[in-house]
Amino acid sequence: MVSRLREDWIQDSKLKQWNSKSSVGNHGTCRCESEKNHVELWEQDSCIRGRIDSVICTSCNVVVSFKIIR
């Protein structure tokens, strides 16, 4: 799994679509069962408590997990 800072993933043509998607609303199950397609997006979303970092699957196009960072 690769971790990307917001400055990096927002400029990537495959990943910048996640800027407008909710980390909670797109939560799902990864069907490819391979972590080689997983990318951790720092500051993918935000909430009252802080920023939300998400792990997404670029193959299945779903949020695999997310965590709130205070």
Phi, psi and omega per residue, in radians:
M1 nan 2.456 -3.134
V2 -1.926 2.407 3.054
S3 -1.804 2.407 -3.123
R4 -2.231 2.335 3.006
L5 -1.223 2.720 -3.128
R6 -0.979 -0.716 -3.128
E7 -1.047 -0.543 -3.112
D8 -1.455 -0.869 -3.048
W9 -1.285 -0.424 3.133
I10 -1.210 -0.366 3.136
Q11 -1.683 -0.138 3.116
D12 -1.421 2.249 -3.056
S13 -1.103 -0.548 3.126
K14 -1.382 -0.565 -3.004
L15 -1.682 -0.360 -3.046
K16 -1.153 -0.296 3.065
Q17 -1.072 -0.446 -3.104
W18 -1.301 -0.162 3.089
N19 -1.121 -0.571 -3.089
S20 -1.769 0.078 -3.112
K21 -1.839 2.541 3.092
S22 -1.369 2.421 3.113
S23 -1.270 -0.508 -3.127
V24 -1.456 -0.712 -3.090
G25 -1.236 -0.393 -3.120
N26 -1.862 0.330 -3.130
H27 -1.258 2.320 -3.118
G28 -2.746 -2.928 -3.124
T29 -1.858 2.295 3.090
C30 -1.315 2.119 -3.102
R31 -1.605 -0.321 -3.109
C32 -1.377 -0.308 3.085
E33 0.954 0.599 3.121
S34 -2.308 2.190 -3.137
E35 -1.359 -0.094 -3.137
K36 -1.202 -0.343 3.107
N37 -1.683 0.052 -3.099
H38 -1.540 2.403 3.109
V39 -2.329 2.314 3.061
E40 -1.601 2.120 3.127
L41 -1.782 2.001 3.089
W42 -1.357 2.433 3.121
E43 1.001 0.756 3.135
Q44 -1.245 -0.528 -3.110
D45 -2.620 3.090 3.087
S46 -2.530 2.844 3.102
C47 -2.622 -3.107 -3.122
I48 -1.082 -0.607 -3.100
R49 -1.326 -0.429 -3.117
G50 2.734 -2.719 3.141
R51 -1.534 2.764 3.118
I52 -2.064 2.108 3.039
D53 -1.726 2.343 -3.065
S54 -2.150 2.568 2.972
V55 -1.846 2.115 -3.114
I56 -2.040 2.743 3.020
C57 -1.847 2.053 -3.105
T58 -1.268 -0.361 3.125
S59 -1.413 -0.827 -3.113
C60 -1.501 -0.275 3.133
N61 1.071 0.772 3.110
V62 -2.323 2.767 3.002
V63 -1.459 2.073 -3.126
V64 -1.378 -0.754 3.105
S65 -2.760 2.863 3.069
F66 -2.601 2.760 3.094
K67 -2.472 2.522 3.118
I68 -1.644 2.180 -3.128
I69 -1.863 2.130 -3.135
R70 -1.450 nan nan
